């Protein structure tokens, strides 16, 4: 006599010691598609619907899942996490985007100089842009924009690049950060430049990488963050000399860094060691950082980070432990924080987050508003895992 066996129906599995096909492989996070295949966030129709990108905001963070859904968490006082989220969102909350309801990139920003404001913007699938926050948690499409491929949100201004290389900016312009030659507020996007490959909006300054690798910056230059060997503000795009073949540029609150094929250069404010040059002296021109082989860089409010061989290096402002190295001492040169398998890094105002190869997100630093996404408001000077609902 043979042994009695059974076969599970399609989409179900016997994943426990108990008899029977008790596990729904199309929805169970720990057994998505097959027994033992764990997802970092969600299981959807038998496939892991995990984060594919992460972005820092002001006191909030956001991520995009594999299927294009956007989730945010952290402070939501101005609707920057979304209309469906509580004021303190300690775990990720889905953002109800306008049609088509999915996105290819998300970014956040804000400021607390006098009046607190914060916002998030996303490039919707198809190339339009929707933003929310600044007092309205309902995402609204930004008029006049189409075929957008990249977006960056600063303290009070936002910039975007379309597929043809046209650069548009709008919002606060008190320091000339829009780049139109004046300091008047721009309620709608205005075209600033052409032949642009990438734009980054900082505190009150902006930098753009042109096709071919040249670099231009404009706006607030009080700390030398434009890299033009002066502290005079510039209201139009101004060339940054002494640096060529740029492959990436990022603006922080009042410092800037750029990366070429092998090296990182930083300039601007340095009171916290933000430039990574083992000093606290402000610099008006690009300075070489002693860290080779970086794959990407990320800047925040006085702190800087880089991914080298899938590991994270951090330096600068370490308030609330946002460097992730287990203490709160400022670091004037790069320190490795012991987090590996990292594919993306983002720095917000007081926290930092990394996306790992397994689809999980690790965050560290200030957690007063739940911006670490781990279900608590306890700050951490070492990486903690974002808890998905």
N, C-alpha and C positions, 0 to 999 in steps of 0.2 A: 504494500500500500504506500502511495506517495504522500509527501507532506502537503498540507493544504496551504495554498498561497493566494494572495489577492493582489489586484492591481488598482492603484488609485485612479480616480477620474482625472481628466485633464484639468490642470490648475489646482490640484490638491495633492498633498504629500503626507507621508507618515514620518513626521519630524521629531517625535517624542517616543519614549519607551512604551507608552500606552498603545494598545492596539487601535487600529483604524486610521483612516486618512483624515486627521483632524485639522490639518494646517492649510489655510487658504494661501497658496503661493502667489496669488495675484495682489495681496494686500498686506501680508504680514511682514513687518519691518525686519525681523530676525531671520526670515526664511523667504526672501523675495525671489521668486522664479524657481528656486530649488532649495532644498533643506540646507541650512548653514550659510546661505548667502545673506549676510547682514548689510543693511543700508544705514548710512549716516543720518539721513533725514526721513525720507518717505519711500514706501514701495507703491508703485503705480502700475497696474496691469502687468505685474510680474517683472518689472524692471525698476531699478533704483532711481528715484527722482531726487538726486542729491545736489547740493550746491555746485555750481561750475565757476562762480566768481563771488568776490566779497568786496565791499566798499565801505570806507569810513565816512561818517558824517560829522556832526558837531558832538553832541553827547548821545549819538545813536550810530548804528551800523545797519547795513543792508546786504542782502545776497540775492543772487538769481539762481534758480534751480534749473535742472536739465531741460525741463519743459517750458522754460521762459517765465515762470511765475516769480514775482518779486516778494520777498519777505524782509521786514525791518524790525528792529528792536531797540530798546533804550528809552530816552526821554522823548515824550510826545506832547509837550506843553503847547507847541505851535502846530501840531498835526503833522510833524515831520516823519512820524512812523506810519501815519495813515488814520483815516477817520474811524476805522473799525478797531483801533488799538486803545488800550488804557493809557493814562498819562505816564505811568511807569510800566513799560512793556519789558518784563524780565525774561521773556522767551520770544522767539520770532513770531510775527503776526503777518498774515498775508495782506498785501496791498491790492485793493480792487482797482486795477488799471482800466482806463477806457479802452475801447476796441482797438486792436484785436485782443487785448488783455494779457499780452506777453511782452517781454522786453529782451534786449540784447546787451544792454549796459545800464548800470545804475550808479549814482554818485550822490553825496550829501555834503552839506556845508552849513555855516551859520556863524553867529557872533553874539557876544554879550556885552558889547561896548555901549553902555547906557541902557538900551532896550534889547532884551533877548529875542533873537530870531533864529530860526533854523528851517532848512528845507531839504528836499530830496528831488532829484530829477532822474528820469529814465528814458532811454531811447527805446521806443516801442518797435516791435517787429514790423518792418516795412519802412522805418526811418523817420517817423514823426517823434516828437518829444512831449512828455507829460511831466509836470512838476506838482509837488504838494508840500504843504507846510506854510510857514510865515503867517499862521493864523487860520489856514484852511486845509484840512486833512483830506479833502477830496481831490484826487489827481485831475489836473486840467491840462489839456493840450496847449502847447505854446504855438501861437499863430506865426505864420511866415517861415516855418522851418520844414524842410523835407529832405529825404535821403541823407539824414545825419548818420555818421559812422562813429563819432566819439564825442563825449561831453565831459565837462569838469565844472564842479560847483565850488565857489569860494566863499568868503565871509558874507558878502552881500551881492556878488555878481556871479554870472554863469556864462560859460562860453561853449560853443559847439562847432565841430568841423563836419562838413558834408563830404560826400564821396568824390566831389570834384575839387576838393581842397579849399573851398571857401570857408572862412572863419567868421562866425557870428558871436556877438556878446551882448548881454543886457543886464540891467540891474544897477546897483550902486556904482558910482563913478567919481566919488569925491577926490580920489587921488589919480584920476586918469586911467584907471585899470581897465576900462572898456577899450581904450585905444583909438578913439576917434578925434583926438586933438583938443578935447574940452573936458569939463568936469561935471557936466549935467547928467542927472539920472536918466536912464534909458529903460522905459517900461516895456519896449518891444525889442526883439533882436535887430541889431544893425550889423551890416557887413563891415568887417575890419580889415581883412587881408585875403590874399589868395595864395595858392601853392603851399598850403599848410598841411603837414602830415599829422600833427598832434598838438593839442593845447592843454595847458594846466593852469587852473585858477588858484591863486594862493590867498593869503589874508586880504590884501588890497593891491596885489600885483598879479601880473599874468605873464606867462612865457609860452612861446610857440616854436615848435621845431618845424622847419621848412623841409620840403622835399629836397633831398640832397644832403641834409644833416646840419645846415646852419641854424643858428639860434637867435631869436629876438625876444626881448622882455620889455615890459612897460608897466606904469602905475607907480605905486608907493616905492620909494627908494631910500627911506629914512635910515635903514640899516645896511644899505648897499646891496639889497637883495636882487637888484637888476644886473649886477655883475659888470657894470660899465665904468668902474673906477671913479665913481662920484657918489654923492648922496642926494642928487637932484632928481625929483620926480620926473617921469616922462609920460606924456599923454598920447604918444604914438609909438608903435613898435620900433624898438631901437636895437641894433645889432650888438650881440655880446661877442667881443673879440677874445682872442687867446684860447678859443675852444672850437674845434671843427669836428666833422663826422659824428655828430651827436646821434645816438640811437634811442635815447630816452631822456626826458626832462621832467622834473617834478617840483612844484612850488609848495613850501610850507607856509606857516603863518607869516614869517618875515625872513626866511632863508630859502635858498634854491639849490638844487643839485642836478647834475646832468651826468649821463653815462655814455661812454663810447664803447667800442668793441672790447676793451680790456680794463678801463679805469673809471673811477668816479671822481667828479670834481664838485665842490660845494662852495658857496659864498653867501654873504649876508650876516644876519645876526648870529652871535656865537656865545652869548652870555652863559648858556647851559652846556656848551661844547657841541652844539648842533652840527658843526661843520666836520667833526670827526678828525681834526688835524692835531689833536693832543694839545690844544690851547683853548683859551676862552676869549681870544681877540677877534673882534669883528673884521671881516675881510670884504673888500670892494670888488675883487676880481676872482675868478675861479681858482680854487686851491685843490691840489691833488690829495685824495684820501688814501691812506695806506691800507687798501683792501682791493685786491685784484680778483678778476673773474666773476664779478657780480652779474647775475642774470636779470635782475630787476632792482629798482630802488623805490622807496616810499617815504614820504615826508609828512610830518604832523605839526603840532604846536610846540616847536622847540626840540623835537626829536626826529631821528632819521633811522631808516632801516634798509637792509639789503638782503637779497637771497643769493647765497654763494653755494653752488653744488647742493642745492635743495635744503640748505641749513640757513637759519636766520641770524644775522648780525645786527646789533642795534647800538645807537649812541645818542648823546644829548640829554635832554630833559627827562628825568626819571621820576617825576612826581607821581604818587600813587602806584609806583612800580610799573609804569607803562613801557619800560624797556624789556620787562619780562625776565630779568636775570636774578630775581629773588631778593632784591633790595631796592632802596629808593635814592641811591647816590647817583648824581649826574655823572655821565661818562663822556669825556672829551675825545675818546677814540673808540673804534668799533670793538664790541665784545660779543662773543658767540653765546647765545642763550640756551642752547641744548635742545632746540626744536628742529627735527629733521623731517624729510619727506614733504617739504613745503612747495607748493606750486604758485601761490600768490600771497602777497602781504599788503596790508592797508593800515594806515594810522589815522585815527580820529583825533578829536581835541584832547582827550584824556585817556584813551584806551587804544589798544592795537589788536589786530586780528590776522590770522593766517589761515589759508585754505590748504588742506593736506591732500595727498594723493588718494586717500581712501574716501574723500568726499566730506570729511568732517571739518569743522571750523573750530579753531582754538583762539580764545581771546584773553587778554590780560590787561591790568591797569585799574583805573577807577571804575567802580561799579555802582556809584551812588544812584544812578537812574536805571539800573538793569542793563547797561550797555554791553556787558559781557555775555548776555544772553543765556546764562546758566541757571536761571530760575531763582536767583538770589540778588541781594543788593550788597553783597560782601565783596570788597575789592580784593584783587589778587596780584602779587608781583611775579607770578609764574603762570604759564598758559593753563586755561581751563576750557572744557568742552562746551560748546553751544548746545543747549538742550532743545531739540525740535519737538513741537507739540504732537 
